[in-house]
Amino acid sequence: MEIDIPEVVAEVKAAFDRYEVALNTNDVAVLDATFRVDPRTIRYGMAEILYGHAEIAAFRAARNPAGLTRTISRTVITTYGRDFAVASTLFQRASMAGKVGRQMQTWVRFPEGWRVVAAHVSAIGE
C-alpha cells in the first residue's frame, strides 16, 4: 500500500479546506454534503453524539452559528492508498479561551467523491 500519494493528499486537502471554509461560514449545505449519507456515519462532537447522516444534518440545521469561526494549526492529512485518509487538526476559537480543540476525520473516496465517514471533535486545556 502506498502512503501519502501526492495527488491523493491534494484531493483530500481540497475537500478538507472546503469543509473548513463551510464550517467558518456556517454553509450547512456544504457541511452536510461533506459527510457520507449513511446511517453508519458517526460524529462525536463537543457536546453531542450523532449516529447517522440524519442526526448530523439535524444538528447542523439547529446549531447557533454564532462563535463558529476558528483558526486551525498542525493539520496532518495522511492517505492510505487512493481511497482512504485521516485528517487531524488542532483549532482555537475566541469562545474557547484557554482551550485547544482537536478534530479527527476519517475520509473515504466514494463514486460521488471524498466523504467523511467518522469524526471526533473535542477540547482540552492548553
DSSP file (Angstrom, degrees, kcal/mol; ACC not computed):
  #  RESIDUE AA STRUCTURE BP1 BP2  ACC     N-H-->O    O-->H-N    N-H-->O    O-->H-N    TCO  KAPPA ALPHA  PHI   PSI    X-CA   Y-CA   Z-CA
    1    1 A M              0   0    0      0, 0.0     2,-0.4     0, 0.0     0, 0.0   0.000 360.0 360.0 360.0 136.3    0.0    0.0    0.0
    2    2 A E        -     0   0    0      3,-0.0    79,-3.6    78,-0.0     2,-0.4  -0.757 360.0-152.8 -90.6 134.3    1.2    3.5   -0.9
    3    3 A I  B    S+A   80   0A   0     -2,-0.4    77,-0.2    77,-0.2    79,-0.0  -0.903  70.3   3.7-108.6 134.7    1.0    6.1    1.8
    4    4 A D        -     0   0    0     75,-2.0    -1,-0.2    -2,-0.4    76,-0.1   0.919  68.3-168.6  60.8  51.4    0.7    9.8    1.0
    5    5 A I    >>  -     0   0    0     76,-0.4     4,-2.6    -3,-0.3     3,-0.9  -0.598  26.4-129.2 -63.5 122.3    0.4    9.7   -2.8
    6    6 A P  H 3> S+     0   0    0      0, 0.0     4,-2.2     0, 0.0    -1,-0.1   0.844 103.0  46.9 -51.8 -44.5    0.9   13.4   -3.6
    7    7 A E  H 3> S+     0   0    0      2,-0.2     4,-1.6     1,-0.2     5,-0.1   0.825 113.4  49.5 -70.4 -28.2   -2.2   13.8   -5.8
    8    8 A V  H <> S+     0   0    0     -3,-0.9     4,-2.4     2,-0.2     5,-0.2   0.908 109.5  50.8 -74.0 -42.7   -4.4   11.9   -3.4
    9    9 A V  H  X S+     0   0    0     -4,-2.6     4,-2.7     1,-0.2    -2,-0.2   0.915 109.9  51.8 -57.8 -42.4   -3.2   14.1   -0.4
   10   10 A A  H  X S+     0   0    0     -4,-2.2     4,-2.2    -5,-0.3    -1,-0.2   0.885 108.4  50.9 -63.1 -39.0   -4.0   17.1   -2.6
   11   11 A E  H  X S+     0   0    0     -4,-1.6     4,-2.0     2,-0.2    -2,-0.2   0.934 113.3  44.1 -63.2 -46.5   -7.5   15.8   -3.2
   12   12 A V  H  X S+     0   0    0     -4,-2.4     4,-3.0     1,-0.2    -2,-0.2   0.900 111.6  53.8 -67.6 -39.8   -8.2   15.2    0.4
   13   13 A K  H  X S+     0   0    0     -4,-2.7     4,-3.0    -5,-0.2    -1,-0.2   0.907 107.9  50.8 -60.7 -41.0   -6.7   18.6    1.4
   14   14 A A  H  X S+     0   0    0     -4,-2.2     4,-2.1     2,-0.2    -1,-0.2   0.915 112.8  45.5 -62.4 -42.5   -9.0   20.3   -1.1
   15   15 A A  H  X S+     0   0    0     -4,-2.0     4,-2.1     2,-0.2    -2,-0.2   0.908 114.1  49.3 -66.2 -41.9  -12.0   18.5    0.4
   16   16 A F  H  X S+     0   0    0     -4,-3.0     4,-2.4     2,-0.2    -2,-0.2   0.923 111.3  49.1 -62.2 -45.7  -10.8   19.3    4.0
   17   17 A D  H  X S+     0   0    0     -4,-3.0     4,-2.3     2,-0.2    -1,-0.2   0.886 109.0  52.8 -63.5 -39.0  -10.3   23.0    3.1
   18   18 A R  H  X S+     0   0    0     -4,-2.1     4,-2.2     1,-0.2    -1,-0.2   0.917 110.3  48.4 -61.0 -43.6  -13.7   23.2    1.6
   19   19 A Y  H  X S+     0   0    0     -4,-2.1     4,-2.6     2,-0.2    -2,-0.2   0.912 109.3  52.9 -61.7 -43.9  -15.2   21.8    4.8
   20   20 A E  H  X S+     0   0    0     -4,-2.4     4,-2.2     2,-0.2    -2,-0.2   0.908 109.7  47.4 -62.5 -43.4  -13.2   24.3    6.9
   21   21 A V  H  X S+     0   0    0     -4,-2.3     4,-1.5     1,-0.2    -1,-0.2   0.933 112.8  49.9 -61.8 -45.3  -14.5   27.3    4.9
   22   22 A A  H  X>S+     0   0    0     -4,-2.2     5,-2.4     1,-0.2     4,-0.7   0.879 109.6  51.6 -61.7 -38.2  -18.0   25.9    5.2
   23   23 A L  H ><5S+     0   0    0     -4,-2.6     3,-0.6     1,-0.2    -1,-0.2   0.923 111.0  46.9 -64.6 -44.1  -17.6   25.5    9.0
   24   24 A N  H 3<5S+     0   0    0     -4,-2.2    -1,-0.2     1,-0.2    -2,-0.2   0.724 121.0  37.5 -71.9 -21.2  -16.4   29.0    9.4
   25   25 A T  H 3<5S-     0   0    0     -4,-1.5    -1,-0.2    -5,-0.2    -2,-0.2   0.358 107.6-121.6-109.0   3.1  -19.2   30.5    7.3
   26   26 A N  T <<5 +     0   0    0     -4,-0.7     2,-1.6    -3,-0.6    -3,-0.2   0.891  44.4 172.0  54.4  45.1  -21.9   28.0    8.5
   27   27 A D     >< -     0   0    0     -5,-2.4     4,-2.4     1,-0.2     3,-0.5  -0.657   8.0-176.5 -82.1  86.4  -22.6   26.8    5.0
   28   28 A V  H  > S+     0   0    0     -2,-1.6     4,-2.9     1,-0.2     5,-0.2   0.824  75.1  58.9 -60.2 -35.6  -24.8   24.0    6.1
   29   29 A A  H  > S+     0   0    0      2,-0.2     4,-2.0     1,-0.2    -1,-0.2   0.924 110.7  41.6 -61.7 -44.2  -25.3   22.6    2.6
   30   30 A V  H  > S+     0   0    0     -3,-0.5     4,-1.5     2,-0.2    -2,-0.2   0.903 113.6  53.3 -70.1 -40.7  -21.6   22.0    2.2
   31   31 A L  H  X S+     0   0    0     -4,-2.4     4,-0.9     1,-0.2     3,-0.3   0.935 111.8  45.5 -59.0 -45.9  -21.2   20.7    5.7
   32   32 A D  H >< S+     0   0    0     -4,-2.9     3,-0.6     1,-0.2    -1,-0.2   0.896 111.5  52.2 -63.7 -40.4  -24.0   18.2    5.1
   33   33 A A  H 3< S+     0   0    0     -4,-2.0    -1,-0.2    -5,-0.2    -2,-0.2   0.740 100.6  63.6 -69.7 -21.8  -22.5   17.2    1.7
   34   34 A T  H 3< S+     0   0    0     -4,-1.5    82,-2.8    -3,-0.3     2,-0.3   0.832  93.5  71.0 -71.0 -32.2  -19.1   16.5    3.3
   35   35 A F  B << S-b  116   0A   0     -4,-0.9    82,-0.2    -3,-0.6     2,-0.1  -0.689  96.1-104.7 -91.3 139.3  -20.5   13.7    5.4
   36   36 A R        -     0   0    0     80,-2.7     2,-1.4    -2,-0.3     5,-0.2  -0.369  28.9-124.0 -60.1 128.9  -21.4   10.4    3.9
   37   37 A V  S    S+     0   0    0     -4,-0.1    -1,-0.1    -2,-0.1    80,-0.0  -0.655  71.0 112.9 -77.6  97.1  -25.2   10.0    3.6
   38   38 A D  S >  S-     0   0    0     -2,-1.4     3,-1.6     3,-0.1    15,-1.4  -0.944  75.2-123.7-166.7 140.5  -25.4    6.7    5.6
   39   39 A P  T 3  S+     0   0    0      0, 0.0    -2,-0.0     0, 0.0    16,-0.0   0.653 111.0  61.5 -67.4 -12.2  -26.8    5.6    8.9
   40   40 A R  T 3  S+     0   0    0     11,-0.1     2,-0.3    12,-0.1    -3,-0.1   0.486  75.8 110.0 -91.8  -3.8  -23.3    4.3    9.8
   41   41 A T    <   -     0   0    0     -3,-1.6    11,-3.7    -5,-0.2     2,-0.4  -0.558  54.1-164.2 -72.2 134.5  -21.7    7.7    9.6
   42   42 A I  E     -Dc  51 118A   0     75,-1.7    77,-1.6    -2,-0.3     2,-0.4  -0.953  18.6-177.1-127.8 140.3  -20.7    8.9   13.1
   43   43 A R  E     -Dc  50 119A   0      7,-2.4     7,-2.4    -2,-0.4     2,-0.7  -0.936   6.9-167.0-136.6 114.7  -19.8   12.3   14.5
   44   44 A Y  E     -Dc  49 120A   0     75,-2.8    77,-3.0    -2,-0.4     5,-0.2  -0.899  25.4-176.0 -96.4 114.0  -18.8   12.7   18.1
   45   45 A G        -     0   0    0      3,-2.6    -2,-0.0    -2,-0.7    58,-0.0  -0.226  42.6 -81.3-102.3-169.7  -18.9   16.4   18.8
   46   46 A M  S    S-     0   0    0      1,-0.2    77,-0.1    76,-0.1     3,-0.0   0.853 124.9  -1.1 -62.3 -36.6  -18.0   18.8   21.6
   47   47 A A  S    S+     0   0    0     75,-0.1     2,-0.3     1,-0.0    -1,-0.2   0.152 123.3  71.0-141.7  19.2  -21.3   18.1   23.4
   48   48 A E        -     0   0    0      2,-0.0    -3,-2.6     0, 0.0     2,-0.5  -0.972  55.1-151.3-142.2 154.4  -23.2   15.7   21.1
   49   49 A I  E     -D   44   0A   0     -2,-0.3     2,-0.5    -5,-0.2    -5,-0.2  -0.979  25.2-172.5-125.3 113.4  -23.1   12.1   20.0
   50   50 A L  E     -D   43   0A   0     -7,-2.4    -7,-2.4    -2,-0.5     2,-0.5  -0.936  10.6-170.7-120.9 124.2  -24.5   11.7   16.5
   51   51 A Y  E     +D   42   0A   0     -2,-0.5     4,-0.5    -9,-0.2    -9,-0.2  -0.956  58.7   7.4-114.2 120.7  -25.2    8.5   14.7
   52   52 A G  S  > S-     0   0    0    -11,-3.7     4,-1.9    -2,-0.5     3,-0.3   0.186  86.2 -86.8  91.2 149.8  -26.1    8.6   11.0
   53   53 A H  H  > S+     0   0    0    -15,-1.4     4,-3.0     1,-0.2     5,-0.2   0.849 122.9  61.0 -59.3 -36.4  -26.2   11.4    8.5
   54   54 A A  H  > S+     0   0    0      1,-0.2     4,-2.3     2,-0.2    -1,-0.2   0.921 106.8  44.5 -60.7 -44.5  -29.8   12.4    9.5
   55   55 A E  H  > S+     0   0    0     -4,-0.5     4,-2.1    -3,-0.3    -1,-0.2   0.898 114.0  50.3 -66.0 -39.5  -28.7   13.1   13.1
   56   56 A I  H  X S+     0   0    0     -4,-1.9     4,-2.3     2,-0.2    -2,-0.2   0.934 112.2  46.9 -64.0 -45.4  -25.6   15.0   11.9
   57   57 A A  H  X S+     0   0    0     -4,-3.0     4,-2.4     1,-0.2    -2,-0.2   0.891 110.8  52.0 -64.0 -40.1  -27.7   17.1    9.4
   58   58 A A  H  X S+     0   0    0     -4,-2.3     4,-1.6    -5,-0.2    -1,-0.2   0.899 109.4  50.4 -64.0 -39.8  -30.4   17.9   12.1
   59   59 A F  H  X S+     0   0    0     -4,-2.1     4,-1.5     2,-0.2    -2,-0.2   0.940 111.1  48.3 -61.1 -48.1  -27.6   19.1   14.5
   60   60 A R  H  < S+     0   0    0     -4,-2.3     3,-0.3     1,-0.2    -2,-0.2   0.902 110.9  51.0 -60.4 -42.3  -26.2   21.3   11.8
   61   61 A A  H  < S+     0   0    0     -4,-2.4    -1,-0.2     1,-0.2    -2,-0.2   0.831 116.4  40.1 -66.2 -32.5  -29.6   22.8   10.9
   62   62 A A  H  < S+     0   0    0     -4,-1.6    -1,-0.2    -3,-0.2    -2,-0.2   0.612  89.8 111.8 -93.1 -13.5  -30.4   23.6   14.6
   63   63 A R  S  < S-     0   0    0     -4,-1.5    -3,-0.0    -3,-0.3    -4,-0.0  -0.350  72.7-117.2 -70.8 139.2  -27.0   24.9   15.7
   64   64 A N        -     0   0    0      1,-0.1    -1,-0.1    -2,-0.1    -2,-0.1  -0.609  19.4-149.0 -70.0 124.6  -26.5   28.5   16.5
   65   65 A P    >   +     0   0    0      0, 0.0     3,-1.2     0, 0.0     4,-0.2   0.560  60.6 113.6 -77.2  -6.0  -24.0   29.9   14.0
   66   66 A A  T 3  S+     0   0    0      1,-0.2    -2,-0.1     2,-0.1     0, 0.0  -0.426  81.8  10.9 -68.0 135.9  -22.5   32.4   16.5
   67   67 A G  T 3  S+     0   0    0     -2,-0.1    28,-0.3   -43,-0.1    -1,-0.2   0.672  85.0 123.5  76.9  18.6  -18.9   31.8   17.5
   68   68 A L    <   +     0   0    0     -3,-1.2    -2,-0.1   -44,-0.1   -43,-0.1   0.711  38.3 109.7 -84.0 -19.8  -18.1   29.1   15.0
   69   69 A T        +     0   0    0     -4,-0.2    25,-0.4   -45,-0.2     2,-0.3  -0.298  45.7 164.9 -60.6 136.5  -15.1   30.9   13.4
   70   70 A R        -     0   0    0     23,-0.1     2,-0.4    24,-0.1    23,-0.2  -0.951  34.5-130.0-147.0 163.7  -11.9   29.2   14.3
   71   71 A T  E     - E   0  92A   0     21,-2.3    21,-2.3    -2,-0.3     2,-0.3  -0.937  25.5-149.7-114.8 144.9   -8.2   29.0   13.4
   72   72 A I  E     + E   0  91A   0     -2,-0.4     2,-0.3    19,-0.2    19,-0.2  -0.783  16.4 174.3-114.7 158.3   -6.5   25.7   12.7
   73   73 A S  E     + E   0  90A   0     17,-2.3    17,-2.6    -2,-0.3    -2,-0.0  -0.978  56.8  28.1-153.8 162.3   -3.0   24.5   13.2
   74   74 A R  E    S-     0   0A   0     -2,-0.3     2,-0.3     1,-0.2    -1,-0.1   0.829  70.8-179.8  54.6  38.5   -0.9   21.4   12.9
   75   75 A T  E     -     0   0A   0     14,-0.1     2,-0.4    15,-0.1    14,-0.2  -0.536   6.0-172.1 -71.8 130.9   -3.1   19.8   10.3
   76   76 A V  E     - E   0  88A   0     12,-2.9    12,-2.7    -2,-0.3     2,-0.5  -0.991   7.1-173.1-127.1 123.1   -2.0   16.4    9.2
   77   77 A I  E     - E   0  87A   0     -2,-0.4     2,-0.5    10,-0.2    10,-0.2  -0.975   6.4-177.5-116.4 121.0   -3.6   14.6    6.3
   78   78 A T  E     - E   0  86A   0      8,-2.5     8,-2.4    -2,-0.5     2,-0.4  -0.976   7.6-160.3-120.3 127.4   -2.4   11.0    5.8
   79   79 A T  E     - E   0  85A   0     -2,-0.5   -75,-2.0     6,-0.2     2,-0.5  -0.840   6.3-158.3-108.6 146.9   -3.7    8.9    2.9
   80   80 A Y  E >>  -AE   3  84A   0      4,-3.0     3,-0.6    -2,-0.4     4,-0.6  -0.948  68.2 -37.1-123.8 106.2   -3.6    5.2    2.7
   81   81 A G  T 34 S-     0   0    0    -79,-3.6   -76,-0.4    -2,-0.5   -77,-0.2  -0.480 100.6 -56.6  71.3-150.7   -3.8    4.0   -0.9
   82   82 A R  T 34 S+     0   0    0     -2,-0.1    -1,-0.2     1,-0.1     3,-0.1   0.450 130.0  42.1-106.0  -3.3   -6.1    6.0   -3.2
   83   83 A D  T <4 S+     0   0    0     -3,-0.6    26,-2.0     1,-0.1     2,-0.4   0.324  99.8  62.6-131.9   9.4   -9.4    5.8   -1.3
   84   84 A F  E  <  +EF  80 108A   0     -4,-0.6    -4,-3.0    24,-0.2     2,-0.3  -1.000  51.4 160.5-143.0 137.7   -8.8    6.2    2.5
   85   85 A A  E     -EF  79 107A   0     22,-2.5    22,-2.9    -2,-0.4     2,-0.4  -0.990  26.1-146.3-153.0 157.8   -7.5    9.1    4.5
   86   86 A V  E     -EF  78 106A   0     -8,-2.4    -8,-2.5    -2,-0.3     2,-0.5  -0.999  13.6-165.0-126.4 130.7   -7.3   10.6    8.0
   87   87 A A  E     -EF  77 105A   0     18,-2.6    18,-2.6    -2,-0.4     2,-0.4  -0.974   9.4-179.8-117.8 125.8   -7.3   14.3    8.6
   88   88 A S  E     +EF  76 104A   0    -12,-2.7   -12,-2.9    -2,-0.5     2,-0.3  -0.971   7.3 162.4-125.7 138.8   -6.3   15.6   12.1
   89   89 A T  E     - F   0 103A   0     14,-2.3    14,-2.5    -2,-0.4     2,-0.3  -0.994  30.6-133.6-151.3 156.3   -6.1   19.2   13.1
   90   90 A L  E     -EF  73 102A   0    -17,-2.6   -17,-2.3    -2,-0.3     2,-0.3  -0.811  29.5-172.8-102.4 152.0   -6.0   21.5   16.2
   91   91 A F  E     -EF  72 101A   0     10,-2.1    10,-3.4    -2,-0.3     2,-0.4  -0.987  15.1-156.8-146.2 157.4   -8.2   24.5   16.4
   92   92 A Q  E     -E   71   0A   0    -21,-2.3   -21,-2.3    -2,-0.3     2,-0.3  -0.990   7.2-171.0-133.3 143.1   -8.8   27.6   18.5
   93   93 A R    >   -     0   0    0     -2,-0.4     3,-2.0     6,-0.2     6,-0.2  -0.967  32.5-126.4-129.4 147.0  -11.9   29.7   18.9
   94   94 A A  G >  S+     0   0    0    -25,-0.4     3,-0.6    -2,-0.3    -1,-0.1   0.836 113.3  59.1 -58.6 -31.9  -12.3   33.0   20.7
   95   95 A S  G 3  S+     0   0    0    -28,-0.3    -1,-0.3     1,-0.2   -27,-0.0   0.485 100.1  59.0 -77.2  -1.4  -15.2   31.4   22.6
   96   96 A M  G X  S+     0   0    0     -3,-2.0     3,-2.1     3,-0.1    -1,-0.2  -0.343  75.0 179.8-122.6  50.5  -12.9   28.7   24.0
   97   97 A A  T <  S+     0   0    0     -3,-0.6     3,-0.1     1,-0.3    -3,-0.1  -0.254  71.1  14.2 -56.4 134.1  -10.3   30.7   25.8
   98   98 A G  T 3  S+     0   0    0      1,-0.3    28,-2.4    27,-0.1     2,-0.3   0.502 111.6  96.5  80.9   4.1   -7.6   28.6   27.5
   99   99 A K  E <   - G   0 125A   0     -3,-2.1     2,-0.4    26,-0.3    -1,-0.3  -0.879  58.6-149.1-124.9 156.8   -8.6   25.5   25.5
  100  100 A V  E     - G   0 124A   0     24,-2.9    24,-2.2    -2,-0.3     2,-0.2  -0.995  18.5-140.7-122.7 131.6   -7.4   23.8   22.3
  101  101 A G  E     -FG  91 123A   0    -10,-3.4   -10,-2.1    -2,-0.4     2,-0.4  -0.596  10.7-156.7 -89.6 152.8   -9.8   21.9   20.1
  102  102 A R  E     -FG  90 122A   0     20,-3.5    20,-2.3   -12,-0.2     2,-0.4  -0.992   9.4-176.1-130.1 136.7   -8.9   18.6   18.4
  103  103 A Q  E     -FG  89 121A   0    -14,-2.5   -14,-2.3    -2,-0.4     2,-0.4  -0.996   4.8-179.3-136.0 131.4  -10.6   17.2   15.3
  104  104 A M  E     -FG  88 120A   0     16,-2.4    16,-2.4    -2,-0.4     2,-0.4  -0.998   6.7-175.0-128.2 135.3  -10.1   13.9   13.6
  105  105 A Q  E     -FG  87 119A   0    -18,-2.6   -18,-2.6    -2,-0.4     2,-0.6  -0.986  18.4-146.2-130.1 138.6  -11.9   12.9   10.4
  106  106 A T  E     -FG  86 118A   0     12,-3.0    11,-2.7    -2,-0.4    12,-1.0  -0.929  23.2-164.6-101.5 121.9  -11.9    9.6    8.5
  107  107 A W  E     -FG  85 116A   0    -22,-2.9   -22,-2.5    -2,-0.6     2,-0.4  -0.871   8.4-174.7-110.8 139.4  -12.3   10.2    4.8
  108  108 A V  E     -FG  84 115A   0      7,-2.5     7,-2.3    -2,-0.4     2,-0.6  -0.994  25.4-124.6-132.3 139.5  -13.2    7.6    2.2
  109  109 A R  E     + G   0 114A   0    -26,-2.0     5,-0.2    -2,-0.4   -27,-0.0  -0.746  35.2 174.6 -84.6 124.7  -13.4    8.1   -1.6
  110  110 A F  E >   - G   0 113A   0      3,-2.2     3,-2.1    -2,-0.6   -74,-0.0  -0.707  51.1 -92.1-116.2 171.3  -16.8    7.1   -3.0
  111  111 A P  T 3  S+     0   0    0      0, 0.0     3,-0.1     0, 0.0    -2,-0.0   0.837 129.8  51.7 -54.7 -31.2  -18.2    7.4   -6.6
  112  112 A E  T 3  S-     0   0    0      1,-0.3     2,-0.2     3,-0.0    -3,-0.0   0.502 124.1 -96.9 -84.3  -3.4  -19.6   10.8   -5.5
  113  113 A G  E <   - G   0 110A   0     -3,-2.1    -3,-2.2     2,-0.1    -1,-0.3  -0.714  65.8 -18.4 122.5-172.3  -16.2   12.0   -4.1
  114  114 A W  E     + G   0 109A   0     -5,-0.2     2,-0.3    -2,-0.2    -5,-0.2  -0.534  63.7 177.2 -73.0 132.1  -14.4   12.2   -0.8
  115  115 A R  E     - G   0 108A   0     -7,-2.3    -7,-2.5    -2,-0.3     2,-0.4  -0.983  32.1-117.4-136.9 147.4  -16.7   11.9    2.2
  116  116 A V  E     +bG  35 107A   0    -82,-2.8   -80,-2.7    -2,-0.3    -9,-0.2  -0.708  28.5 174.9 -79.8 130.3  -16.3   11.9    6.0
  117  117 A V  E    S+     0   0A   0    -11,-2.7   -75,-1.7    -2,-0.4     2,-0.3   0.562  70.1  17.8-110.2 -16.7  -17.5    8.6    7.5
  118  118 A A  E     +cG  42 106A   0    -12,-1.0   -12,-3.0   -77,-0.2    -1,-0.4  -0.970  65.0 176.5-154.9 140.0  -16.4    9.2   11.1
  119  119 A A  E     -cG  43 105A   0    -77,-1.6   -75,-2.8    -2,-0.3     2,-0.4  -0.996  10.4-166.7-145.6 148.8  -15.4   12.4   13.0
  120  120 A H  E     -cG  44 104A   0    -16,-2.4   -16,-2.4    -2,-0.3     2,-0.4  -0.992   7.0-177.8-137.4 128.9  -14.4   13.2   16.6
  121  121 A V  E     + G   0 103A   0    -77,-3.0     2,-0.3    -2,-0.4   -18,-0.2  -0.994  17.5 145.6-126.8 131.0  -14.2   16.8   18.0
  122  122 A S  E     - G   0 102A   0    -20,-2.3   -20,-3.5    -2,-0.4     2,-0.3  -0.940  29.8-139.0-153.1 173.2  -13.1   17.6   21.5
  123  123 A A  E     - G   0 101A   0     -2,-0.3     2,-0.3   -22,-0.3   -22,-0.2  -0.989  13.9-178.7-140.7 148.8  -11.2   20.2   23.5
  124  124 A I  E     - G   0 100A   0    -24,-2.2   -24,-2.9    -2,-0.3     2,-0.1  -0.895  42.2 -79.0-136.3 167.5   -8.7   20.2   26.3
  125  125 A G  E       G   0  99A   0     -2,-0.3   -26,-0.3   -26,-0.2   -27,-0.1  -0.386 360.0 360.0 -65.4 146.7   -6.9   22.8   28.4
  126  126 A E              0   0    0    -28,-2.4    -1,-0.1    -2,-0.1   -27,-0.1   0.504 360.0 360.0 -67.1 360.0   -4.0   24.4   26.6
